[in-house]
Amino acid sequence: MVPADKECFSACGLIWVSGVRRYMSDTSLIGFHAAYREENGEYRESGVANAEIGSYLTHLGLRIEAIRYFTIAGPNDFLLLTPDKARALGIETYQVDGANITTPSAAPTVEIYADRFVSYSLLQSRCAPFLQPDLTAVKRAHEAAFAEGNKLVGSDKWIELWTPLLDQVKSGLNKKGALLICIETEASLRGQGQETGIYGPSFSCAAARTPTELSLCRQPELWAKDRAMNSIYMWVRNNVEKSVRKRLLEVQRSWLKDRNDCGGDARCLNAVYDQRLNELRAIDLPS
């Protein structure tokens, strides 16, 4: 922790950044410069020492921009780290203001905003037919993630951060299929306390009567799974050739019996949904 108005320069800063929890305030003086050696009364940057610092920071998981920031200033200068600059460099901090502490979840790094931006793009496109989210709410969250990330690093760097994530999403879609990726994406956003546009299962909880229905309404982690199952069922019923449809619906009815046999057991319900969704992973609903 570097308290308000206290100094932490050079090696102290490198120790601070290695902490599991990094505490600082708006007025903490945390500064960095290149490693150096003294030669004939002059300070000269040390390539070997700076390479070792770079390796050390890489092992901490920091981006190349952070490594450059920590080593670019000359021996007689410092670059100071502010809470916003830390977030822009991908460094999570706990920001202290008197008795108040802003956690990393309340003030995320730019990488988190990039991940959310791409996740919301997916929810609005490939995931919408499965999950049937409130697209107005998702669009609003999508725009907010873009605005926050762009504000932290500027448009050029912001684009550099989120565009590689699109390739990761494409790879995931190819390996797992849209259905499972969409379930994972919704769960990730919900786990961060973020908007997903999903406020219940596929049915109205006001009409819930059975132990299974009541449990589904109480378990947000089941809502996306139930909505996806319902969307697949409705698509099969309306679009698949009659003989094939009959077989698929028989399997679906058998699955519903297994699901309802869980009663209100949330663990059992999760397992039954996960098993069936994995069996249906190759299905991709049209937009």
C-alpha positions in Angstrom: 0.0 0.0 0.0 1.2 3.5 -0.9 -0.9 6.0 1.3 -1.9 9.4 0.1 0.9 11.8 -0.4 3.6 9.1 0.3 6.4 8.3 -2.1 7.3 4.9 -3.7 9.8 5.2 -6.4 11.9 2.9 -8.5 12.5 -0.5 -6.8 9.7 0.3 -4.3 7.3 0.7 -7.2 8.4 -2.6 -8.7 7.7 -4.3 -5.3 4.3 -2.6 -5.0 3.2 -3.7 -8.5 4.0 -7.3 -7.6 1.5 -7.3 -4.8 -1.7 -9.4 -4.8 -3.6 -6.3 -3.8 -2.2 -2.9 -4.8 -3.5 0.0 -2.8 -3.0 3.6 -3.8 -4.8 7.0 -3.7 -5.1 9.8 -6.1 -2.2 11.6 -4.4 0.1 8.6 -4.0 3.5 9.3 -5.6 4.4 6.0 -7.3 7.2 6.6 -9.9 9.2 4.5 -12.3 12.3 5.0 -14.4 14.8 2.9 -16.3 17.4 1.0 -14.4 20.8 2.6 -14.6 24.5 2.3 -13.5 27.0 5.0 -12.7 30.0 5.4 -15.0 32.5 8.2 -14.6 30.1 10.2 -12.5 27.3 9.9 -15.0 24.1 7.8 -14.9 23.7 5.4 -17.9 20.8 3.1 -18.6 21.6 -0.6 -18.1 20.3 -2.7 -20.9 20.8 -5.9 -18.9 19.0 -4.6 -15.8 16.1 -3.2 -17.9 15.8 -6.6 -19.7 15.5 -8.3 -16.3 12.9 -5.8 -15.1 11.0 -6.5 -18.3 11.1 -10.2 -17.7 10.0 -9.7 -14.2 7.0 -7.6 -15.2 6.1 -10.1 -18.0 5.9 -12.8 -15.4 3.5 -10.6 -13.4 1.3 -10.7 -16.5 1.6 -7.1 -17.5 1.2 -5.8 -21.1 4.2 -4.5 -23.1 2.7 -1.0 -22.6 3.1 -1.3 -18.9 6.7 -2.6 -19.2 7.6 0.3 -21.4 6.0 2.8 -19.0 8.0 1.5 -16.1 11.4 1.7 -18.0 11.1 4.5 -20.5 12.0 7.5 -18.2 15.7 8.4 -17.9 17.7 7.9 -14.7 17.0 11.4 -13.6 13.3 11.4 -14.3 10.2 9.6 -13.1 6.9 8.7 -14.7 4.2 8.8 -12.1 1.4 6.3 -12.0 -2.2 7.5 -11.3 -5.2 5.2 -10.7 -6.5 5.9 -14.2 -3.1 5.3 -15.8 -2.9 2.0 -13.9 -6.2 0.9 -15.3 -5.2 1.9 -18.8 -2.1 -0.2 -18.4 -4.0 -3.2 -17.2 -2.9 -2.9 -13.5 -5.7 -3.6 -11.0 -5.6 -1.3 -8.0 -7.7 -0.7 -4.9 -8.2 3.1 -4.8 -8.2 4.6 -1.3 -10.1 7.8 -0.5 -10.2 8.2 3.3 -12.3 5.4 4.6 -13.6 4.5 1.2 -12.0 1.9 -1.1 -12.9 1.5 -4.8 -12.2 -2.1 -5.8 -11.0 -3.3 -9.2 -14.5 -4.6 -9.9 -15.9 -1.1 -9.4 -13.2 0.5 -11.5 -12.1 -2.2 -14.0 -9.0 -2.1 -16.2 -9.3 -1.4 -19.9 -8.9 -5.2 -20.6 -12.1 -5.9 -18.7 -13.9 -3.3 -20.7 -12.6 -4.8 -23.9 -13.8 -8.2 -22.9 -17.2 -6.9 -22.0 -17.5 -5.0 -25.2 -16.8 -8.1 -27.3 -19.1 -10.2 -25.0 -22.0 -7.8 -25.5 -21.4 -7.9 -29.3 -21.8 -11.6 -29.1 -25.0 -11.4 -27.0 -26.5 -9.1 -29.5 -25.7 -11.3 -32.5 -25.1 -15.0 -32.3 -26.5 -15.4 -28.8 -29.8 -13.5 -29.3 -31.7 -16.4 -31.0 -30.7 -18.7 -28.1 -31.1 -16.5 -25.1 -33.7 -14.0 -26.2 -32.2 -11.2 -24.0 -33.6 -7.7 -23.6 -31.6 -6.2 -26.5 -32.2 -2.6 -25.4 -30.5 -3.3 -22.1 -27.7 -5.3 -23.8 -27.1 -2.5 -26.4 -26.9 0.1 -23.5 -24.3 -2.0 -21.7 -22.4 -2.6 -24.9 -22.2 1.2 -25.6 -21.1 1.9 -22.0 -18.3 -0.7 -22.2 -17.1 0.9 -25.4 -17.2 4.4 -24.0 -15.3 3.5 -20.8 -12.6 1.7 -22.7 -12.2 4.3 -25.3 -12.0 7.0 -22.6 -9.2 5.2 -20.7 -6.8 4.7 -23.7 -8.0 6.6 -26.7 -9.5 5.3 -29.9 -6.4 3.8 -31.6 -5.2 1.8 -28.6 -8.8 0.8 -27.7 -9.2 -0.8 -31.1 -5.9 -2.6 -30.7 -7.1 -4.1 -27.5 -10.5 -5.5 -28.4 -10.0 -6.6 -32.1 -7.8 -9.6 -31.1 -10.5 -10.8 -28.8 -12.7 -11.3 -31.9 -10.4 -14.0 -33.1 -10.6 -15.7 -29.7 -14.4 -15.6 -30.0 -14.3 -17.1 -33.5 -12.0 -19.8 -32.3 -14.3 -20.6 -29.4 -17.3 -20.7 -31.7 -15.5 -23.2 -34.0 -14.4 -25.4 -31.2 -17.5 -25.4 -28.9 -20.3 -24.1 -31.0 -22.4 -21.0 -30.5 -24.7 -22.5 -27.9 -22.1 -23.3 -25.3 -20.1 -20.1 -25.9 -23.3 -18.1 -25.4 -24.1 -19.8 -22.1 -20.5 -19.2 -21.0 -20.5 -15.6 -22.1 -23.8 -14.8 -20.2 -22.4 -16.6 -17.1 -19.2 -14.6 -17.2 -21.0 -11.2 -17.4 -23.5 -12.2 -14.7 -20.6 -13.3 -12.5 -19.1 -9.8 -12.8 -22.4 -8.3 -11.7 -23.0 -7.0 -15.2 -26.2 -6.6 -17.2 -27.1 -9.5 -19.5 -30.6 -8.6 -20.5 -31.9 -11.9 -18.9 -34.2 -11.5 -16.0 -35.7 -14.9 -15.6 -36.2 -18.3 -17.3 -38.2 -18.9 -20.4 -41.5 -18.9 -18.6 -43.2 -16.4 -16.3 -42.2 -17.0 -12.7 -45.6 -15.6 -11.7 -47.1 -18.8 -13.0 -44.5 -21.1 -11.4 -46.0 -23.9 -9.4 -43.9 -27.0 -9.3 -40.7 -27.4 -7.2 -38.7 -27.5 -10.4 -40.2 -24.3 -11.8 -39.9 -22.5 -8.4 -36.2 -23.5 -8.2 -35.5 -22.4 -11.8 -36.9 -19.0 -10.8 -34.6 -18.8 -7.8 -31.4 -19.7 -9.6 -30.2 -17.0 -12.0 -27.4 -19.3 -13.3 -30.1 -21.5 -14.8 -32.0 -18.8 -16.6 -29.8 -18.6 -19.8 -29.7 -22.4 -20.0 -33.5 -22.7 -19.7 -34.1 -20.0 -22.3 -31.7 -21.7 -24.7 -33.4 -25.0 -24.3 -36.8 -23.4 -24.9 -35.5 -21.6 -28.0 -34.1 -24.8 -29.5 -37.4 -26.6 -28.7 -39.5 -23.9 -30.4 -37.2 -23.8 -33.4 -37.3 -27.6 -33.8 -41.1 -27.7 -33.5 -41.5 -25.0 -36.2 -38.7 -25.7 -38.7 -37.7 -29.4 -38.7 -39.2 -32.0 -41.1 -42.1 -33.9 -39.5 -40.6 -37.3 -39.0 -37.3 -35.9 -37.6 -39.2 -33.5 -35.5 -41.3 -36.3 -33.9 -38.1 -38.1 -32.8 -36.5 -35.0 -31.4 -39.6 -34.0 -29.5 -39.8 -37.5 -27.9 -36.3 -37.1 -26.7 -37.1 -33.6 -25.4 -40.1 -34.9 -23.5 -37.9 -37.6 -21.9 -35.4 -35.0 -20.9 -38.2 -32.9 -19.4 -39.1 -35.8 -17.2 -35.5 -36.2 -16.0 -35.4 -32.5 -15.3 -38.6 -32.5 -13.3 -37.4 -35.5 -11.4 -34.8 -33.2 -9.9 -37.5 -31.3 -8.0 -36.0 -28.2 -6.5 -32.4 -29.6 -6.4 -30.4 -26.8 -8.1 -27.3 -29.0 -8.4 -29.3 -31.7 -10.2 -31.0 -29.2 -12.4 -27.7 -27.7 -13.5 -26.3 -31.1 -14.3 -29.4 -32.1 -16.3 -29.3 -28.8 -18.3 -25.5 -29.0 -18.9 -25.7 -32.6 -20.1 -28.5 -31.8 -22.6 -27.0 -28.6 -23.8 -23.7 -30.4 -24.5 -25.6 -32.9 -26.5 -27.2 -30.1 -28.6 -24.0 -28.1 -28.9 -23.8 -28.4 -32.7 -27.2 -26.6 -33.1 -26.9 -23.0 -34.3 -30.1 -21.0 -34.5 -30.6 -18.5 -37.4 -30.6 -14.8 -36.5 
